[in-house]
Amino acid sequence: MKHLALFWALACGASAASAADLAYVNAALRAWLQAIEADAPYLLVDRGAGELRLMHGRALLRRVPLVADSLGEQPPVQSSLEARLRRYRPSNPWQSLVPSPFDWEQNLVAAASAASALYFASGLLIYASPAWHRLGAIDLQIGVADLRALYSACGPGTTLVVLPVNWREGPLP
């Protein structure tokens, strides 16, 4: 009788966890469909494939391999770009840039460096330089060339959608 009760408890716990996982996958897929329908560039993190994609609708504009994924078990499925950050030494990385009177200087100032990062409303940070990594933070590390391309392509308000590792696996038992 005790074994039957233990089996029942494990089965109920497993189905509850599966239902939560399925709800999370469904929320991520719903956010992805909304991003496709918005007809604007967006970022898609496919954790199962280990890559970040710059997309517009269904079109793939750039595929970026992830160097490191520190998003945790279930990060927010959708967020928006709040700021493009540049790391200054020793000044504040959150400081805004002051416009220059010369266009060519402004272009150099606005262009991404290897120490730049993309900061999202959910607290997620995308960067290339390991100087940005903090323990317990939700972040993604990508290559320098890819960061420079995304930094230029994504403006404030760009949507980021995170697909979980198991999003391709059909219904859970």
C-alpha positions in Angstrom: 0.0 0.0 0.0 2.9 2.4 0.8 4.4 1.7 -2.6 1.1 2.5 -4.3 0.9 5.8 -2.4 4.5 6.7 -3.3 3.9 5.9 -6.9 0.8 8.0 -7.0 2.6 11.0 -5.3 5.5 10.7 -7.9 3.1 10.5 -10.8 1.1 13.5 -9.6 4.2 15.5 -9.1 5.6 14.6 -12.5 2.4 15.5 -14.3 2.3 18.9 -12.4 5.9 19.6 -13.4 5.1 18.6 -17.0 2.1 20.9 -17.0 4.2 23.8 -15.8 6.9 23.0 -18.4 4.2 22.8 -21.2 2.7 26.1 -20.1 6.2 27.7 -20.2 6.9 26.3 -23.7 3.4 27.5 -24.9 4.1 31.0 -23.5 7.4 31.2 -25.4 5.9 30.0 -28.6 3.0 32.5 -28.2 5.6 35.3 -27.7 7.5 34.1 -30.8 4.3 34.3 -32.9 3.6 37.8 -31.7 7.1 38.8 -32.6 6.6 37.4 -36.1 3.3 39.2 -36.6 4.8 42.5 -35.4 6.7 43.0 -38.7 9.8 44.4 -36.9 13.2 43.0 -36.3 13.5 40.9 -33.1 15.9 38.6 -31.4 15.2 34.9 -30.8 17.2 32.8 -28.4 16.9 29.1 -29.2 18.4 27.5 -26.2 18.0 24.0 -27.7 20.2 25.0 -30.7 22.5 27.1 -28.6 22.1 30.2 -30.7 20.7 33.7 -30.9 19.0 34.8 -34.1 18.3 38.2 -35.5 14.9 37.8 -37.2 12.4 39.9 -39.1 9.1 38.1 -39.4 10.1 34.5 -40.4 13.2 35.7 -42.2 16.6 34.8 -40.5 18.9 37.8 -40.8 21.8 36.6 -38.7 22.6 33.4 -36.7 24.8 33.9 -33.7 26.3 31.0 -31.7 26.1 31.3 -27.9 29.5 31.3 -26.1 27.8 31.0 -22.7 24.2 30.7 -21.6 23.5 31.8 -18.0 19.7 32.2 -18.3 18.8 29.6 -15.6 15.9 27.2 -15.8 13.0 29.4 -16.9 14.0 33.0 -17.8 11.4 35.5 -18.9 10.1 34.4 -22.3 9.9 37.9 -23.7 11.6 41.2 -23.0 12.5 44.4 -24.8 15.8 46.2 -25.3 16.2 49.1 -22.9 19.7 50.2 -23.6 22.8 49.7 -25.6 25.7 49.9 -23.2 29.3 50.8 -23.6 31.8 50.0 -20.9 34.1 52.9 -20.1 37.1 52.9 -17.8 36.7 54.1 -15.2 33.4 55.9 -15.8 29.9 54.5 -15.5 28.8 52.0 -18.2 25.2 53.3 -17.8 26.1 56.8 -18.8 24.5 58.2 -21.9 26.6 59.4 -24.8 26.9 63.2 -25.5 26.3 64.0 -29.1 29.3 65.4 -31.0 29.2 68.4 -33.3 30.8 66.3 -36.1 29.0 63.4 -37.7 32.1 61.2 -38.2 32.9 61.5 -34.4 29.3 60.7 -33.5 29.5 57.6 -35.7 32.6 56.4 -34.0 31.1 57.1 -30.5 27.9 55.3 -31.3 29.5 52.2 -32.9 29.8 49.1 -30.7 33.1 48.1 -29.2 34.2 44.7 -27.9 33.2 45.9 -24.4 29.6 46.9 -25.4 26.4 45.1 -24.2 22.7 45.0 -24.8 20.5 45.4 -21.7 16.9 44.2 -21.7 13.9 45.2 -19.4 13.9 41.7 -17.8 17.5 42.3 -16.6 19.0 40.1 -19.3 22.3 41.2 -20.6 23.9 40.2 -23.9 27.7 40.8 -24.1 30.9 39.7 -25.6 33.4 40.8 -23.0 33.5 38.5 -19.9 33.9 41.7 -17.8 30.1 42.0 -17.9 29.4 38.6 -16.4 28.1 38.5 -12.8 27.3 35.4 -10.8 23.6 34.9 -10.5 22.8 37.3 -13.3 20.8 36.2 -16.4 23.0 36.8 -19.4 24.2 35.5 -22.7 27.8 35.8 -24.0 28.3 35.9 -27.8 31.3 36.7 -30.1 32.6 40.2 -30.6 31.7 40.5 -34.3 28.2 39.2 -33.6 27.8 41.7 -30.7 28.9 44.6 -33.0 26.3 43.5 -35.6 23.5 43.2 -33.2 24.4 46.4 -31.4 24.0 48.3 -34.7 20.9 46.4 -35.8 18.8 46.6 -32.6 17.4 49.8 -31.2 15.6 50.4 -28.0 12.3 48.5 -27.9 13.6 45.5 -29.9 11.8 42.4 -28.7 13.8 39.4 -27.4 12.0 36.0 -27.2 13.6 33.1 -25.3 12.7 29.6 -26.4 13.4 26.8 -23.8 15.7 23.9 -24.4 12.8 21.5 -24.9 10.5 23.6 -27.1 10.8 21.2 -30.1 9.8 18.1 -28.1 6.1 17.8 -28.6 3.6 17.3 -25.7 5.1 16.2 -22.4 3.8 13.0 -20.8 
